[in-house]
Amino acid sequence: MKDELLGRRSLLTLMAAGGVAATVGVPLTAAAAECRPRAKNGPISVAYVEVNNNSMLNVGKYTLANGGAQVFDIAVIFAANINYDGSKAYLHFNENVQRVLDNVETEVRPLQRKGIKVLLSILGNHQGAGFANFQSQASAAAFAQLLADAVNRYGLDGIDFDDEYADYGVNGTPQPNASSFFYLVTALRQKLPNKIITLYDIGPAAARLSYNGQSVAEKFNYAWNPYYGTWSVPRGPAAKSKLSPAAVQINVSSNAASLATRTKNEGYGVFLTYDLGASNAASYISGFTNPLYGSGTVYTP
């Protein structure tokens, strides 16, 4: 793990709505037409939002100047936590994540109506509980059930695994083992067969995708490089269409255009961004949408 890059984040830390379809013979209203997702060609773009500081609604404010499609295809709520109660792991929402989830009708549904999928990222919390140290298949499945319940209860589109800040070993917790993440991902995919599961390729869990000759790599819809401003092909699914070797921090990484160009030229299907805030970032975002989609970006407050 690259410790020098781990300080980049704050740690204070029902079903997906698609496009608005017209009833046969009944024209779309102007409002419905505005909400209907517009198609675009090229890699999908992902935006992580630090909800301790910013609104999820910012993700829906960016469209392509040519054609009006949404710039971002996936929005990630950053972040819920895997916590430890002294005997087992449990799913924790800080007050800011809980606010988003309690207000999904105004914080999440508007994005989903625009065709943007909304995922919940799960992150360690310095308590020793992590994805890689469940001691049995049953305990991994129990945590997977908590994740599935959250997705179903709040109508989210899936789960993102980010194995940072677990601090394995503190509070008497065990070290990572070979089977834990395999069992967790397998159970979650069984419980959420049609949802999105993604891998932020970092930490002990990401290094343990295989167990007893079997792999969960193909159970992930997408995987991405976690180091902003760099290029690194992540572990995960084999298909380039499901991988983001490029990762940028918005308004910080100076090489977004070159990383986007490489993404397009080398046939990768995902472009990852982090820390979308409230201010107008259309100029920066145009730096990667021009090579990815042949269009600049428009910001609509």
For each residue, the residues with C-beta under 8 A, 3 or more apart:
1: 6 164 202 203
2: 5 6 227
3: 6
4: 7
5: 2 8 226 227 228
6: 1 2 3 9 164 165
7: 4
8: 5 228 249 274 275
9: 6 13 50 78 79
10: 13 50 52 53
11: 125 126 165
12: 52 94 96
13: 9 10 52 78 79 81 94 96 97 123 125
14: 152 153 154 155
15: 155
16: 112 117 118 155 156 157
17: 109 112 113 155
18: 21 37 112 115
19: 35 36 37 115
20: 28 32 33 35 36 113
21: 18
22: 26 27 28 32
23: 26
24:
25:
26: 22 23
27: 22
28: 20 22 32 33 36
29: 32 33
30: 33 34
31: 34 35
32: 20 22 28 29 35 36
33: 20 28 29 30 36
34: 30 31
35: 19 20 31 32 113 114
36: 19 20 28 32 33
37: 18 19 69 70 114 115
38: 63 67 68 69 70
39: 67 69
40: 64 67 69 70 293
41: 293
42: 264 292 293
43: 244 263 264 268 269 270 271 292
44: 73 74 222 269 270 271
45: 71 72 73 74 270 271 273 288 289 292
46: 72 73 74 75 76 222 224 244 270 271 272 273
47: 59 72 74 75 76 250 273 274 276
48: 76 78 121 272 273 274 275 276
49: 54 55 56 58 59 75 76 77 78 275 276
50: 9 10 53 54 78 275
51: 54 55 56 77 78 96 97 99 100
52: 10 12 13 94 96
53: 10 50 277
54: 49 50 51 58 276 277 278
55: 49 51 58 107 278
56: 49 51 59 75 77 100 107 108 111 118
57: 60 61 107 110 111
58: 49 54 55 61 276 277 278
59: 47 49 56 62 72 75 111 116 276
60: 57 70 72 75 110 111 114 116
61: 57 58 299 300 301
62: 59 70 71 72 281 282 285 297 298 299 300
63: 38 68 69 70 71 297 298 300
64: 40 67 68 69 70 71 289 293 295 296 297 298
65: 295 296 297 298
66: 293 294 295 296
67: 38 39 40 64 295
68: 38 63 64
69: 37 38 39 40 63 64 293
70: 37 38 40 60 62 63 64 73 114 115 116
71: 45 62 63 64 285 289 297
72: 45 46 47 59 60 62 75 116 273 276
73: 44 45 46 70 115 116 117
74: 44 45 46 47 116 117 118 119 157 196 198 222
75: 46 47 49 56 59 60 72 111 116 117 118 119
76: 46 47 48 49 118 119 120 121 160 198
77: 49 51 56 80 97 100 118 119 120 121 156
78: 9 13 48 49 50 51 121 123
79: 9 13 97 120 121 122 123 162
80: 77 91 92 93 94 97 120 121 122 123 150
81: 13 91 92 93 94 122 123 124 125
82: 89 90 91 92 122 123 124 125 129 130 131 143 166
83: 89 90 91 92 125 127 129
84: 88 89 90 127 128 129 171 173
85: 88 90
86: 171
87:
88: 84 85 139 142
89: 82 83 84 129 130 134 139 143
90: 82 83 84 85 129 143 146
91: 80 81 82 83 122 143 146 147 150
92: 80 81 82 83 125
93: 80 81 97 98 101
94: 12 13 52 80 81 97 98
95: 98 99
96: 12 13 51 52 99 100
97: 13 51 77 79 80 93 94 100 101 120
98: 93 94 95 101 102
99: 51 95 96 102 103 107
100: 51 56 77 96 97 103 104 107 108
101: 93 97 98 104 150 154
102: 98 99
103: 99 100 106 107
104: 100 101 107 108 109 154 155 156
105: 108 109
106: 103 109 110
107: 55 56 57 99 100 103 104 110
108: 56 100 104 105 111 112 118 154 155 156
109: 17 104 105 106 112 113 155
110: 57 60 106 107 113 114
111: 56 57 59 60 75 108 114 116 118
112: 16 17 18 108 109 115 116 117 118 155 157
113: 17 20 35 109 110
114: 35 37 60 70 110 111
115: 18 19 37 70 73 112
116: 59 60 70 72 73 74 75 111 112
117: 16 73 74 75 112 157 158 196
118: 16 56 74 75 76 77 108 111 112 156 157
119: 74 75 76 77 156 157 158 159 160 196 198
120: 76 77 79 80 97 147 150 151 154 156 158 159 160
121: 48 76 77 78 79 80 159 160 161 162 200
122: 79 80 81 82 91 131 147 159 160 161 162
123: 13 78 79 80 81 82 162 164 165
124: 81 82 127 129 130 162 163 164 165 166 167 203
125: 11 13 81 82 83 92 129 165 166
126: 11 165 166 167 170
127: 83 84 124 166 167 170 171 173
128: 84 133 166 167 168 169 170 171 172 173
129: 82 83 84 89 90 124 125 133 166 173
130: 82 89 124 133 163 166 168 176 203 204 205
131: 82 122 134 161 163 166 180 181 184 203 205
132: 163 166 168 176 177 180 181 203 204 205 208
133: 128 129 130 166 168 173 174 175 176 177 180
134: 89 131 139 140 143 177 179 180 183 184
135: 139 174 177 180
136: 139 140 183
137: 140 141 179 183 187
138: 141 142
139: 88 89 134 135 136 142 143
140: 134 136 137 143 144 179 180 183 184 187
141: 137 138 144 145 183 184 187
142: 88 138 139 145 146
143: 82 89 90 91 134 139 140 146 147 184
144: 140 141 147 148 184 187 188 191
145: 141 142 148 149 187 191
146: 90 91 142 143 149 150
147: 91 120 122 143 144 150 151 159 188 191 192
148: 144 145 151 152 188 191 192
149: 145 146 152 153
150: 80 91 101 120 146 147 153 154 156
151: 120 147 148 154 156 157 158 159 192 195
152: 14 148 149 155
153: 14 149 150
154: 14 101 104 108 120 150 151
155: 14 15 16 17 104 108 109 112 152
156: 16 77 104 108 118 119 120 150 151 195
157: 16 74 112 117 118 119 151 195 196
158: 117 119 120 151 192 195 196 197 198 221
159: 119 120 121 122 147 151 188 192 195 196 197 198
160: 76 119 120 121 122 197 198 199 200
161: 121 122 131 181 185 197 198 199 200 205 206
162: 79 121 122 123 124 200 202 203 226
163: 124 130 131 132 166 181 200 202 203 204 205 206
164: 1 6 123 124 200 202 203
165: 6 11 123 124 125 126
166: 82 124 125 126 127 128 129 130 131 132 133 163 203 204
167: 124 126 127 128 170
168: 128 130 132 133 173 174 175 176 204
169: 128 173 174 175
170: 126 127 128 167 173
171: 84 86 127 128
172: 128
173: 84 127 128 129 133 168 169 170
174: 133 135 168 169 177
175: 133 168 169
176: 130 132 133 168 180 204 205 208
177: 132 133 134 135 174 180 208
178: 182 208 211
179: 134 137 140 182 183 211 212
180: 131 132 133 134 135 140 176 177 183 184 205 208
181: 131 132 161 163 184 185 205 206 208 209 216
182: 178 179 185 186 208 209 210 211 214 215 216
183: 134 136 137 140 141 179 180 186 187 211
184: 131 134 140 141 143 144 180 181 187 188
185: 161 181 182 188 189 197 209 216 219 220
186: 182 183 189 190 216 219
187: 137 140 141 144 145 183 184 190 191
188: 144 147 148 159 184 185 191 192 197
189: 185 186 192 193 197 216 219
190: 186 187 193
191: 144 145 147 148 187 188
192: 147 148 151 158 159 188 189 195 197
193: 189 190
194:
195: 151 156 157 158 159 192
196: 74 117 119 157 158 159 221 222
197: 158 159 160 161 185 188 189 192 219 220 221
198: 74 76 119 158 159 160 161 220 221 222 223 224
199: 160 161 206 220 222 223 224 234 235 236
200: 121 160 161 162 163 164 206 223 224 226
201: 206 223 224 225 226 232 234 235 236
202: 1 162 163 164 206 226
203: 1 124 130 131 132 162 163 164 166 206 207
204: 130 132 163 166 168 176 207 208
205: 130 131 132 161 163 176 180 181 208
206: 161 163 181 199 200 201 202 203 209 235
207: 203 204 235
208: 132 176 177 178 180 181 182 204 205 211
209: 181 182 185 206 215 216 217 235 236
210: 182 213 214 215 216 217
211: 178 179 182 183 208 214
212: 179
213: 210
214: 182 210 211
215: 182 209 210 218
216: 181 182 185 186 189 209 210 219 220
217: 209 210 220 235 236 237 238
218: 215 237 238
219: 185 186 189 197 216
220: 185 197 198 199 216 217 223 236 237 242
221: 158 196 197 198 237 242
222: 44 46 74 196 198 199 236 237 242 243 244 270
223: 198 199 200 201 220 234 235 236 237 242 243 244
224: 46 198 199 200 201 234 243 244 247 270 272
225: 201 230 231 232 233 234 244 245 246 247 272
226: 5 162 200 201 202 234 247
227: 2 5 230 232 247
228: 5 8 247 248 249 252 253 274
229: 247 248 249 252 253 254 255 259
230: 225 227 247
231: 225 245 246 259 262
232: 201 225 227 245
233: 225 243 245
234: 199 201 223 224 225 226 243 244 245
235: 199 201 206 207 209 217 223
236: 199 201 209 217 220 222 223 242 243
237: 217 218 220 221 222 223 242 243
238: 217 218
239: 242 243 269
240: 243 266 267 268 269
241: 267 268 269 270
242: 220 221 222 223 236 237 239 269 270
243: 222 223 224 233 234 236 237 239 240 268 269 270
244: 43 46 222 223 224 225 234 247 263 268 269 270 271 272
245: 225 231 232 233 234 262 263 266 268
246: 225 231 259 260 262 263 268 271 272
247: 224 225 226 227 228 229 230 244 253 259 272 273 274
248: 228 229 252 253 255 256 259 272 273 274 288
249: 8 228 229 252 253 273 274 275
250: 47 253 273 274 275 276 277 281 284 285
251: 275 277 281 284
252: 228 229 248 249 275
253: 228 229 247 248 249 250 256 259
254: 229
255: 229 248 258 259
256: 248 253 259 260 284 287 288
257: 260 261 287 288 290 291
258: 255 261 262
259: 229 231 246 247 248 253 255 256 262 263 271 288
260: 246 256 257 263 264 271 287 288 289 290 291 292
261: 257 258 264 265 291
262: 231 245 246 258 259 265 266
263: 43 244 245 246 259 260 266 268 270 271 291 292
264: 42 43 260 261 267 268 291 292
265: 261 262
266: 240 245 262 263
267: 240 241 264
268: 43 240 241 243 244 245 246 263 264 271
269: 43 44 239 240 241 242 243 244
270: 43 44 45 46 222 224 241 242 243 244 263
271: 43 44 45 46 244 246 259 260 263 268 288 292
272: 46 48 224 225 244 246 247 248
273: 45 46 47 48 72 247 248 249 250 276 285 288
274: 8 47 48 228 247 248 249 250
275: 8 48 49 50 249 250 251 252
276: 47 48 49 54 58 59 72 250 273 281
277: 53 54 58 250 251 281
278: 54 55 58
279:
280: 283 299 301
281: 62 250 251 276 277 284 285 299
282: 62 285 286 296 297 298 299
283: 280 286 287
284: 250 251 256 281 287
285: 62 71 250 273 281 282 288 289 297
286: 282 283 289 290 296 297
287: 256 257 260 283 284 290
288: 45 248 256 257 259 260 271 273 285 291 292
289: 45 64 71 260 285 286 292 293 295 296 297
290: 257 260 286 287 293 294 295 296
291: 257 260 261 263 264 288
292: 42 43 45 260 263 264 271 288 289
293: 40 41 42 64 66 69 289 290
294: 66 290
295: 64 65 66 67 289 290
296: 64 65 66 282 286 289 290
297: 62 63 64 65 71 282 285 286 289
298: 62 63 64 65 282
299: 61 62 280 281 282
300: 61 62 63
301: 61 280
